[in-house]
Amino acid sequence: MAEQSVTVLASTNFQLPFPCGQAWAGNSSGSSAHRAYEIDFNRGGTADADLGDTVVAAAAGTVVISSHQGSTNGYGNLVKIDHGGGWTSFYAHLNSRSVSAGAKVSQGQKVGTVGKTSKPGNNISAHLHYEVRQGEGYPGNIRKAVFNGSTFGYPTQTLTSKNKCGGTNPHTAQSVCGSGYTVIDSAALGTAGTVYLLYNNANGNNCVATIKKSSLGTATATAAYLEVQGKTRVTDSGSFTYYAGPVRAAAAGKCVKWGGKAGSSAYNSPFEHCG
C-alpha cells in the first residue's frame, strides 16, 4: 500500500476517544490556547462533572509519551499515540494515565481518565484536550479530527461514540505489516479470520498477517507463517486478541509458502508468487 493510502486509512479509522455509546460535546474554539483543530471535550453540566471519566484510544498504535509535562507546556498528564504513517493523537490534561510509553494499544483501550492537570499556575476545569497531528512542523501539522469516517463539525459538535461498539477488528493487514505493503493474496479462515499475504515493492519483502474476525479482544489460538523457498519457515503463533504477525521476510524473485490459523480453521499455500 502506498504511503498516501496508509495515511488516509489511518485518518479515517479514528473513533471518538470515549467508551461506546457515550455522548460528548466537542469545542475547538473555546480555548485561547488552541492553534488549529484541537478539540476540548465535555459532557457534564458542571465544571468538574467529567473528572475521572474514562478516556480510550481513538485508534490502535504505540504509546510514545505517557508523562506529566510539568512546565514544558500546558498539557499536564499527556498520552501521545503513534498510529503509523506519520499520524499521532494527543490526550491531554488527564487525571490519571493507564498506559506506559512503548506499550501497544488497541482501539478502544483505556489510556487514562479525564482531568484538569496542566502547567503550574494554569487552573482549568476538567475536560479532555484531544488533537491529531500528521508529520512535523507544529502547529501546521495539526489535522482536522475524523471520527467514524466523518470529519468533526468544527467549531462545535456533539457526538456519540462508536468506539468498539461492534465486532469490528480495529487492525488491518496493512496496519499490522506497516507502510509500503500491499495485499497480493488472502485466504478465509472460516468465520474466525482471514490470513493475508502482502508485498513491499520498495524493499522486496513479503509479510503475512492473520486478522481475527471472531472472539475479538479475547486471546485465542492464532498463527501466521511465511516460508521463502530455500529458507527456514518463520512463524508467529500463540494466543492473541486481534491478530498474528507480522511475519516478514526478503523474498524478491523467490517463491513463498504462506498461511495461518484462527480458531479451528487453517490455510496452507503451496510455493507460489514467485515473481
Secondary structure as GFF3:
##gff-version 3
##sequence-region A 1 275
A	DSSP	alpha_helix	3	12	.	.	.	ID=ss1
A	DSSP	beta_strand	23	27	.	.	.	ID=ss2
A	DSSP	beta_strand	39	42	.	.	.	ID=ss3
A	DSSP	beta_strand	54	56	.	.	.	ID=ss4
A	DSSP	beta_strand	61	68	.	.	.	ID=ss5
A	DSSP	beta_strand	77	84	.	.	.	ID=ss6
A	DSSP	beta_strand	87	92	.	.	.	ID=ss7
A	DSSP	beta_strand	96	97	.	.	.	ID=ss8
A	DSSP	beta_strand	104	105	.	.	.	ID=ss9
A	DSSP	beta_strand	110	113	.	.	.	ID=ss10
A	DSSP	beta_strand	128	134	.	.	.	ID=ss11
A	DSSP	beta_strand	142	143	.	.	.	ID=ss12
A	DSSP	beta_strand	146	147	.	.	.	ID=ss13
A	DSSP	beta_strand	150	151	.	.	.	ID=ss14
A	DSSP	beta_strand	156	160	.	.	.	ID=ss15
A	DSSP	alpha_helix	173	177	.	.	.	ID=ss16
A	DSSP	beta_strand	181	189	.	.	.	ID=ss17
A	DSSP	beta_strand	193	200	.	.	.	ID=ss18
A	DSSP	beta_strand	205	212	.	.	.	ID=ss19
A	DSSP	beta_strand	220	228	.	.	.	ID=ss20
A	DSSP	beta_strand	234	240	.	.	.	ID=ss21
A	DSSP	beta_strand	243	250	.	.	.	ID=ss22
A	DSSP	beta_strand	256	262	.	.	.	ID=ss23
A	DSSP	beta_strand	265	268	.	.	.	ID=ss24
###
